[in-house]
């Protein structure tokens, strides 16, 4: 099972970036594609990742096991699925505030933060599962974050150049 940890870290990194790119397409009909909207989306994704990293690290310190990792991945998947069913919440965000900044922050937080927080929990949790001893913990953590970032790069290109073009935002 430990050999799959790198693949899990890679995939979660890719999904985050695909979600961010696809998020811009999901948001566009409601809030537009301005720099304000992009800034809000990127900021919420990064903030949510930070929260996820923190929670994932804390949770992994308690009793890291593969069953809990599976639950984190399952909740991540449910939260991503939730986006496609509740994207109309963006219209409500705009309805309650005519301020684009407020609408963007509120709408993107409600829609994208849950999935991104749980996806952010994956890499620190996987890192704890991968660590064999304290002497090699730095290289285990460094390699997993490098793999996760490589997944983010591949996810960016795959999402931006292939998936959105061929399947559309809602299908992804």
Residue frames as a rotation matrix with the C-alpha (Angstrom) as fourth column:
UNK 1
0.564 0.826 0.000 0.00
0.826 -0.564 0.000 0.00
0.000 0.000 -1.000 0.00
UNK 2
0.335 -0.490 -0.805 2.87
0.286 -0.761 0.582 2.38
-0.898 -0.425 -0.115 0.74
UNK 3
-0.664 -0.606 0.438 3.93
0.576 -0.042 0.816 2.27
-0.476 0.794 0.377 -2.91
UNK 4
-0.036 0.755 0.655 0.65
0.930 -0.214 0.298 3.96
0.365 0.620 -0.695 -3.82
UNK 5
0.288 0.171 -0.942 1.28
0.736 -0.669 0.104 6.96
-0.613 -0.724 -0.318 -1.58
UNK 6
-0.710 -0.605 -0.361 3.20
0.197 -0.662 0.723 8.84
-0.676 0.442 0.589 -4.26
UNK 7
-0.755 0.502 0.422 0.37
0.524 0.074 0.849 8.28
0.395 0.862 -0.319 -6.73
UNK 8
0.254 0.865 -0.433 -2.14
0.964 -0.188 0.189 9.57
0.082 -0.465 -0.882 -4.20
UNK 9
-0.014 -0.345 -0.939 -0.05
0.450 -0.840 0.302 12.71
-0.893 -0.418 0.167 -3.56
UNK 10
-0.930 -0.352 0.107 0.40
0.224 -0.310 0.924 13.25
-0.292 0.883 0.367 -7.31
UNK 11
-0.460 0.831 0.312 -3.30
0.740 0.165 0.652 12.83
0.491 0.531 -0.691 -8.02
UNK 12
0.338 0.611 -0.716 -4.45
0.894 -0.447 0.040 15.13
-0.296 -0.654 -0.697 -5.22
UNK 13
-0.403 -0.557 -0.726 -2.10
0.222 -0.829 0.513 17.84
-0.888 0.046 0.458 -6.51
UNK 14
-0.955 0.074 0.286 -3.48
0.282 -0.053 0.958 17.39
0.086 0.996 0.030 -10.03
UNK 15
-0.123 0.992 -0.037 -7.09
0.941 0.128 0.312 17.50
0.314 0.003 -0.949 -8.85
UNK 16
0.074 0.111 -0.991 -6.53
0.649 -0.760 -0.036 20.77
-0.758 -0.640 -0.128 -6.98
UNK 17
-0.717 -0.433 -0.546 -5.26
-0.078 -0.730 0.679 22.50
-0.693 0.530 0.490 -10.11
UNK 18
-0.806 0.533 0.257 -7.93
0.452 0.275 0.848 21.01
0.381 0.800 -0.463 -12.35
UNK 19
0.068 0.853 -0.517 -10.49
0.996 -0.089 -0.016 22.19
-0.059 -0.514 -0.856 -9.80
UNK 20
-0.180 -0.198 -0.963 -9.01
0.343 -0.931 0.127 25.69
-0.922 -0.307 0.236 -9.80
UNK 21
-0.966 -0.188 -0.178 -9.00
-0.104 -0.351 0.931 25.96
-0.237 0.918 0.319 -13.59
UNK 22
-0.566 0.823 0.041 -12.44
0.638 0.407 0.654 24.44
0.522 0.396 -0.756 -13.88
UNK 23
-0.123 0.480 -0.869 -13.57
0.880 -0.352 -0.319 26.72
-0.459 -0.804 -0.378 -11.06
UNK 24
-0.730 -0.193 -0.655 -12.85
-0.038 -0.946 0.322 29.73
-0.682 0.260 0.683 -13.20
UNK 25
-0.895 0.435 -0.100 -15.23
-0.064 0.097 0.993 28.35
0.442 0.895 -0.059 -15.83
UNK 26
-0.301 0.803 -0.514 -17.88
0.897 0.422 0.134 27.52
0.325 -0.421 -0.847 -13.25
UNK 27
-0.261 0.116 -0.958 -17.70
0.649 -0.714 -0.263 31.01
-0.715 -0.690 0.111 -11.76
UNK 28
-0.943 -0.326 0.063 -17.66
0.266 -0.629 0.731 32.89
-0.199 0.706 0.680 -15.08
UNK 29
-0.431 0.822 0.371 -21.41
0.548 -0.088 0.832 32.82
0.717 0.562 -0.413 -15.89
UNK 30
0.481 0.657 -0.580 -22.23
0.842 -0.163 0.514 34.20
0.243 -0.736 -0.632 -12.44
UNK 31
0.620 -0.322 -0.716 -19.37
0.392 -0.663 0.638 36.54
-0.680 -0.676 -0.285 -11.53
UNK 32
0.914 -0.288 -0.284 -17.38
-0.400 -0.538 -0.742 36.99
0.061 0.792 -0.607 -14.73
UNK 33
0.669 -0.742 -0.042 -13.70
0.720 0.661 -0.210 36.45
0.184 0.110 0.977 -15.44
UNK 34
0.762 -0.351 0.543 -12.18
-0.258 -0.935 -0.243 39.67
0.594 0.046 -0.803 -14.17
UNK 35
-0.321 -0.945 -0.071 -8.95
-0.097 0.107 -0.990 39.98
0.942 -0.310 -0.126 -12.25
UNK 36
-0.304 0.305 0.903 -11.06
-0.938 -0.259 -0.229 40.40
0.164 -0.917 0.365 -9.12
UNK 37
0.755 0.655 0.029 -12.73
-0.654 0.749 0.102 37.04
0.045 -0.096 0.994 -9.67
UNK 38
0.501 -0.660 -0.559 -9.44
0.092 0.684 -0.724 35.27
0.860 0.311 0.404 -10.47
UNK 39
-0.478 -0.694 0.538 -7.80
-0.447 -0.336 -0.829 36.87
0.757 -0.636 -0.150 -7.42
UNK 40
0.069 0.610 0.790 -10.62
-0.997 0.068 0.034 35.69
-0.033 -0.790 0.613 -5.19
UNK 41
0.897 0.289 -0.334 -10.56
-0.342 0.933 -0.112 32.17
0.279 0.215 0.936 -6.58
UNK 42
0.152 -0.926 -0.345 -6.78
0.096 0.361 -0.928 31.81
0.984 0.108 0.144 -6.30
UNK 43
-0.491 -0.344 0.800 -6.79
-0.666 -0.444 -0.600 33.30
0.561 -0.828 -0.011 -2.80
UNK 44
0.399 0.723 0.564 -9.55
-0.913 0.373 0.167 31.00
-0.090 -0.582 0.808 -1.58
UNK 45
0.825 -0.161 -0.542 -7.86
-0.064 0.926 -0.372 27.94
0.562 0.341 0.754 -3.08
UNK 46
-0.187 -0.982 -0.027 -4.50
-0.002 0.027 -1.000 28.82
0.982 -0.187 -0.007 -1.48
UNK 47
-0.374 0.108 0.921 -6.09
-0.877 -0.365 -0.314 29.66
0.302 -0.925 0.232 1.86
UNK 48
0.689 0.708 0.154 -8.09
-0.725 0.667 0.174 26.44
0.020 -0.232 0.973 1.82
UNK 49
0.516 -0.608 -0.604 -5.00
0.081 0.736 -0.672 24.42
0.853 0.298 0.429 0.96
UNK 50
-0.483 -0.733 0.479 -3.20
-0.392 -0.308 -0.867 25.98
0.783 -0.606 -0.139 3.92
UNK 51
0.043 0.595 0.803 -6.03
-0.998 0.063 0.007 25.03
-0.046 -0.801 0.596 6.25
UNK 52
0.890 0.314 -0.331 -6.01
-0.374 0.918 -0.133 21.51
0.262 0.242 0.934 4.79
UNK 53
0.059 -0.948 -0.313 -2.25
-0.044 0.310 -0.950 21.18
0.997 0.070 -0.024 5.22
UNK 54
-0.531 -0.250 0.810 -2.60
-0.743 -0.323 -0.587 22.21
0.408 -0.913 -0.015 8.86
UNK 55
0.364 0.767 0.528 -5.53
-0.908 0.418 0.019 19.86
-0.206 -0.486 0.849 9.59
UNK 56
0.792 -0.101 -0.603 -3.92
-0.238 0.858 -0.455 17.00
0.563 0.504 0.655 7.68
UNK 57
-0.278 -0.960 -0.025 -0.72
-0.224 0.090 -0.970 17.38
0.934 -0.264 -0.240 9.67
UNK 58
-0.425 0.197 0.883 -2.59
-0.903 -0.159 -0.399 17.53
0.061 -0.967 0.246 12.98
UNK 59
0.650 0.755 0.083 -4.75
-0.755 0.654 -0.039 14.54
-0.084 -0.037 0.996 12.11
UNK 60
0.552 -0.488 -0.677 -1.79
-0.165 0.731 -0.662 12.48
0.818 0.476 0.323 10.96
UNK 61
-0.480 -0.769 0.423 -0.01
-0.562 -0.100 -0.821 13.06
0.674 -0.632 -0.384 14.28
UNK 62
0.109 0.612 0.783 -2.83
-0.986 0.166 0.008 11.36
-0.125 -0.773 0.622 16.19
UNK 63
-0.100 -0.102 0.990 -2.89
-0.129 0.988 0.089 7.95
-0.987 -0.119 -0.112 14.54
UNK 64
-0.158 -0.014 -0.987 -2.04
-0.951 -0.268 0.156 7.87
-0.267 0.963 0.030 10.86
UNK 65
-0.435 0.062 0.898 -3.59
0.082 0.996 -0.029 4.89
-0.896 0.061 -0.439 9.11
UNK 66
-0.996 -0.028 0.083 -4.78
0.082 0.022 0.996 3.95
-0.030 0.999 -0.020 5.66
UNK 67
-0.265 0.964 -0.025 -8.45
0.964 0.265 0.034 3.73
0.039 -0.016 -0.999 6.68
UNK 68
0.246 0.313 -0.917 -8.49
0.477 -0.863 -0.167 7.40
-0.844 -0.396 -0.361 7.70
UNK 69
-0.727 -0.528 -0.439 -6.64
-0.168 -0.484 0.859 8.33
-0.666 0.698 0.263 4.50
UNK 70
-0.796 0.499 0.344 -9.40
0.581 0.468 0.666 6.56
0.171 0.729 -0.662 2.58
UNK 71
0.173 0.884 -0.435 -12.01
0.932 -0.290 -0.219 8.61
-0.320 -0.368 -0.873 4.44
UNK 72
-0.140 -0.303 -0.943 -10.16
0.046 -0.953 0.300 11.85
-0.989 -0.002 0.147 3.60
UNK 73
-0.965 -0.259 -0.046 -10.09
-0.049 0.005 0.999 10.87
-0.259 0.966 -0.017 -0.07
UNK 74
-0.477 0.859 0.183 -13.77
0.866 0.425 0.264 9.88
0.149 0.284 -0.947 -0.04
UNK 75
0.288 0.571 -0.769 -14.84
0.674 -0.691 -0.261 13.17
-0.680 -0.443 -0.584 1.57
UNK 76
-0.543 -0.544 -0.639 -12.66
-0.128 -0.699 0.704 15.03
-0.830 0.464 0.310 -0.95
UNK 77
-0.942 0.201 0.270 -14.48
0.326 0.349 0.878 13.29
0.083 0.915 -0.394 -3.79
UNK 78
-0.037 0.983 -0.177 -17.90
0.997 0.025 -0.069 14.07
-0.064 -0.179 -0.982 -2.29
UNK 79
0.126 0.023 -0.992 -16.92
0.338 -0.941 0.021 17.73
-0.933 -0.338 -0.126 -1.88
UNK 80
-0.866 -0.421 -0.270 -15.78
-0.131 -0.330 0.935 17.93
-0.483 0.845 0.231 -5.51
UNK 81
-0.672 0.693 0.261 -19.06
0.690 0.458 0.560 16.37
0.269 0.557 -0.786 -6.60
UNK 82
0.044 0.674 -0.738 -20.93
0.837 -0.428 -0.341 18.87
-0.546 -0.603 -0.583 -4.42
UNK 83
-0.612 -0.360 -0.705 -19.52
0.009 -0.893 0.449 21.72
-0.791 0.269 0.550 -6.56
UNK 84
-0.977 0.205 0.057 -21.35
0.066 0.036 0.997 20.60
0.203 0.978 -0.048 -9.70
UNK 85
-0.272 0.941 -0.203 -24.67
0.862 0.332 0.383 20.29
0.428 -0.071 -0.901 -7.87
UNK 86
0.421 0.434 -0.797 -24.45
0.825 -0.548 0.137 23.55
-0.377 -0.715 -0.589 -5.92
UNK 87
-0.613 -0.731 0.300 -22.77
0.788 -0.535 0.304 25.93
-0.062 0.423 0.904 -8.35
UNK 88
0.027 0.719 0.694 -25.96
0.576 -0.578 0.577 28.00
0.817 0.384 -0.430 -8.50
UNK 89
0.478 0.066 -0.876 -25.06
0.853 -0.271 0.446 29.24
-0.208 -0.960 -0.186 -5.03
UNK 90
-0.651 -0.759 0.005 -22.88
0.721 -0.615 0.320 31.75
-0.239 0.212 0.948 -6.85
UNK 91
-0.363 0.611 0.704 -26.03
0.401 -0.579 0.710 33.47
0.841 0.539 -0.035 -8.09
UNK 92
0.668 0.602 -0.438 -27.16
0.626 -0.136 0.768 33.79
0.403 -0.787 -0.468 -4.47
UNK 93
-0.060 -0.780 -0.622 -23.83
0.901 -0.311 0.302 35.30
-0.429 -0.543 0.722 -3.47
UNK 94
-0.854 -0.232 0.465 -24.28
0.464 -0.745 0.479 37.94
0.235 0.625 0.745 -6.14
UNK 95
0.058 0.971 0.234 -27.91
0.484 -0.232 0.844 38.43
0.873 0.064 -0.483 -5.13
UNK 96
0.649 0.225 -0.727 -27.02
0.758 -0.112 0.643 39.19
0.063 -0.968 -0.243 -1.50
UNK 97
0.197 -0.614 -0.764 -24.18
0.285 -0.710 0.644 41.55
-0.938 -0.345 0.035 -2.33
UNK 98
0.980 0.137 0.143 -23.68
0.179 -0.308 -0.934 43.78
-0.084 0.942 -0.326 -5.33
UNK 99
0.431 -0.901 -0.056 -20.01
-0.826 -0.419 0.378 44.11
-0.364 -0.117 -0.924 -4.38
UNK 100
0.676 -0.168 -0.717 -18.05
-0.457 0.668 -0.588 41.80
0.578 0.725 0.375 -6.70
UNK 101
-0.447 -0.893 0.056 -15.25
-0.570 0.235 -0.787 41.25
0.690 -0.384 -0.614 -4.19
UNK 102
-0.437 0.361 0.824 -17.66
-0.808 0.246 -0.536 40.17
-0.396 -0.900 0.184 -1.45
UNK 103
0.656 0.742 -0.137 -19.67
-0.711 0.547 -0.443 37.98
-0.253 0.388 0.886 -3.84
UNK 104
0.353 -0.611 -0.708 -16.50
-0.501 0.516 -0.695 36.35
0.790 0.600 -0.124 -5.13
UNK 105
-0.664 -0.668 0.337 -15.06
-0.619 0.238 -0.748 35.65
0.420 -0.705 -0.571 -1.70
UNK 106
-0.228 0.663 0.713 -18.31
-0.785 0.307 -0.538 34.34
-0.576 -0.682 0.451 -0.24
UNK 107
0.712 0.600 -0.364 -19.34
-0.691 0.507 -0.516 32.31
-0.125 0.618 0.776 -3.30
UNK 108
0.235 -0.693 -0.682 -15.95
-0.484 0.525 -0.700 30.72
0.843 0.495 -0.212 -3.94
UNK 109
-0.667 -0.444 0.598 -15.47
-0.730 0.231 -0.643 29.95
0.147 -0.866 -0.478 -0.25
UNK 110
0.096 0.801 0.591 -18.80
-0.752 0.447 -0.484 28.16
-0.652 -0.398 0.645 0.02
UNK 111
0.845 0.352 -0.403 -18.31
-0.534 0.522 -0.664 26.32
-0.024 0.777 0.630 -3.25
UNK 112
0.540 -0.703 -0.463 -14.59
-0.207 0.422 -0.882 25.49
0.816 0.573 0.082 -3.39
UNK 113
-0.071 -0.650 0.756 -13.17
-0.927 -0.236 -0.290 25.64
0.367 -0.722 -0.587 0.14
UNK 114
0.555 0.278 0.784 -14.53
-0.670 0.708 0.224 22.29
-0.492 -0.650 0.579 1.42
UNK 115
0.980 -0.191 0.047 -13.04
0.180 0.774 -0.608 20.25
0.080 0.604 0.793 -1.44
UNK 116
0.399 -0.887 0.231 -9.76
-0.159 -0.316 -0.935 22.13
0.903 0.337 -0.267 -1.35
UNK 117
0.193 -0.302 0.933 -9.39
-0.978 -0.130 0.160 21.80
0.073 -0.944 -0.321 2.42
UNK 118
0.727 0.131 0.674 -9.81
-0.312 0.937 0.155 18.04
-0.611 -0.323 0.723 2.23
UNK 119
0.876 -0.473 0.095 -7.51
0.297 0.375 -0.878 17.76
0.380 0.798 0.469 -0.80
UNK 120
0.289 -0.786 0.547 -4.94
-0.599 -0.594 -0.537 19.82
0.746 -0.173 -0.643 1.12
UNK 121
0.505 -0.045 0.862 -5.09
-0.804 0.340 0.488 17.29
-0.315 -0.939 0.136 3.97
UNK 122
0.996 0.012 -0.086 -3.89
-0.046 0.909 -0.415 14.51
0.074 0.417 0.906 1.70
UNK 123
0.431 -0.899 -0.080 -0.19
-0.061 0.059 -0.996 15.31
0.900 0.435 -0.029 1.25
UNK 124
-0.247 -0.571 0.782 0.75
-0.875 -0.216 -0.434 15.83
0.417 -0.792 -0.447 4.92
UNK 125
0.510 0.495 0.704 -1.25
-0.746 0.662 0.075 12.75
-0.429 -0.563 0.707 5.85
UNK 126
0.957 -0.211 -0.198 0.42
0.025 0.741 -0.671 10.69
0.288 0.637 0.715 3.15
UNK 127
0.139 -0.962 0.235 3.81
-0.480 -0.273 -0.834 12.04
0.866 0.004 -0.500 4.27
UNK 128
-0.031 -0.104 0.994 3.21
-0.992 0.122 -0.018 10.76
-0.120 -0.987 -0.107 7.79
UNK 129
0.840 0.382 0.385 2.26
-0.336 0.924 -0.183 7.34
-0.426 0.024 0.904 6.46
UNK 130
0.816 -0.551 -0.175 5.38
-0.002 0.300 -0.954 7.25
0.578 0.779 0.244 4.30
UNK 131
0.197 -0.799 0.568 7.83
-0.860 -0.419 -0.291 8.18
0.470 -0.431 -0.770 7.05
UNK 132
0.443 -0.166 -0.881 9.85
0.226 0.972 -0.069 5.26
0.868 -0.169 0.468 8.32
UNK 133
0.211 -0.414 -0.886 11.96
0.974 0.016 0.225 7.12
-0.079 -0.910 0.407 10.85
UNK 134
0.788 0.141 -0.599 12.89
0.261 -0.958 0.118 10.62
-0.558 -0.250 -0.792 11.86
UNK 135
-0.194 -0.970 -0.146 16.27
0.133 -0.173 0.976 10.44
-0.972 0.170 0.163 10.07
UNK 136
-0.851 -0.098 0.516 14.58
0.507 0.106 0.855 10.16
-0.139 0.990 -0.040 6.68
UNK 137
0.052 0.965 -0.256 11.49
0.770 -0.202 -0.605 12.25
-0.636 -0.166 -0.754 7.39
UNK 138
-0.039 -0.121 -0.992 12.82
-0.270 -0.954 0.128 15.29
-0.962 0.273 0.005 5.53
UNK 139
-0.890 -0.331 -0.313 13.43
-0.382 0.169 0.909 13.38
-0.248 0.928 -0.277 2.32
UNK 140
-0.642 0.733 0.223 10.07
0.748 0.663 -0.025 11.59
-0.166 0.151 -0.974 2.59
UNK 141
0.224 0.748 -0.625 8.21
0.520 -0.634 -0.573 14.87
-0.824 -0.197 -0.531 3.04
UNK 142
-0.252 -0.416 -0.874 10.25
-0.454 -0.747 0.487 16.69
-0.855 0.519 0.000 0.39
UNK 143
-0.987 -0.142 0.068 9.74
-0.014 0.512 0.859 13.98
-0.157 0.847 -0.508 -2.21
UNK 144
-0.349 0.928 0.128 5.99
0.895 0.370 -0.249 13.80
-0.279 0.028 -0.960 -1.59
UNK 145
0.304 0.444 -0.843 5.55
0.188 -0.895 -0.404 17.56
-0.934 -0.036 -0.356 -1.88
UNK 146
-0.602 -0.556 -0.573 7.64
-0.500 -0.298 0.813 17.51
-0.623 0.776 -0.099 -5.06
UNK 147
-0.898 0.325 0.295 5.44
0.435 0.748 0.501 14.73
-0.058 0.578 -0.814 -6.46
UNK 148
0.027 0.952 -0.305 2.30
0.806 -0.201 -0.557 16.62
-0.591 -0.231 -0.773 -5.41
UNK 149
0.064 -0.076 -0.995 3.58
-0.260 -0.964 0.057 19.77
-0.964 0.255 -0.081 -7.12
UNK 150
-0.926 -0.359 -0.121 4.41
-0.233 0.287 0.929 17.78
-0.299 0.888 -0.349 -10.24
UNK 151
-0.508 0.829 0.233 0.82
0.841 0.535 -0.073 16.54
-0.186 0.159 -0.970 -10.13
UNK 152
0.229 0.566 -0.792 -0.30
0.365 -0.804 -0.469 20.17
-0.902 -0.182 -0.391 -9.88
UNK 153
-0.462 -0.482 -0.744 1.71
-0.518 -0.534 0.668 21.05
-0.720 0.694 -0.002 -12.97
UNK 154
-0.981 0.135 0.142 0.37
0.195 0.686 0.701 18.08
-0.003 0.715 -0.699 -14.94
UNK 155
-0.225 0.960 -0.164 -3.15
0.871 0.123 -0.476 18.87
-0.437 -0.250 -0.864 -13.67
UNK 156
-0.035 0.140 -0.990 -2.80
-0.108 -0.985 -0.135 22.46
-0.994 0.102 0.049 -14.84
UNK 157
-0.744 -0.320 -0.586 -1.83
-0.592 -0.091 0.801 21.42
-0.309 0.943 -0.122 -18.36
UNK 158
-0.890 0.446 0.098 -4.30
0.455 0.845 0.282 18.52
0.043 0.295 -0.955 -18.47
UNK 159
-0.114 0.896 -0.429 -7.17
0.732 -0.216 -0.647 20.65
-0.672 -0.387 -0.631 -17.18
UNK 160
0.028 0.086 -0.996 -6.39
-0.214 -0.973 -0.090 23.75
-0.976 0.215 -0.009 -19.24
UNK 161
-0.584 -0.384 -0.716 -5.40
-0.744 -0.101 0.661 22.11
-0.326 0.918 -0.226 -22.50
UNK 162
-0.912 0.146 -0.383 -7.47
-0.084 0.848 0.523 18.90
0.401 0.509 -0.762 -22.56
UNK 163
-0.748 0.603 -0.277 -10.18
0.653 0.593 -0.471 18.18
-0.120 -0.533 -0.837 -20.01
UNK 164
-0.297 0.668 -0.683 -12.14
0.078 -0.696 -0.714 21.44
-0.952 -0.266 0.155 -20.04
UNK 165
-0.561 0.015 -0.828 -11.97
-0.763 -0.399 0.509 21.62
-0.322 0.917 0.235 -23.84
UNK 166
-0.813 0.150 -0.562 -13.19
-0.268 0.761 0.591 18.10
0.517 0.631 -0.579 -24.40
UNK 167
-0.580 0.566 -0.586 -15.53
0.718 0.695 -0.039 17.44
0.385 -0.443 -0.810 -21.49
UNK 168
0.095 0.611 0.786 -16.72
0.028 -0.791 0.612 20.84
0.995 -0.036 -0.092 -20.27
UNK 169
-0.564 -0.405 0.719 -16.72
-0.577 -0.429 -0.695 22.23
0.590 -0.807 0.008 -16.76
UNK 170
0.224 0.748 0.624 -19.72
-0.975 0.172 0.144 20.43
0.001 -0.641 0.768 -15.32
UNK 171
0.818 0.083 -0.569 -18.70
-0.223 0.958 -0.182 16.98
0.530 0.276 0.802 -16.53
UNK 172
-0.204 -0.964 -0.170 -15.25
-0.023 0.179 -0.984 17.28
0.979 -0.197 -0.059 -15.00
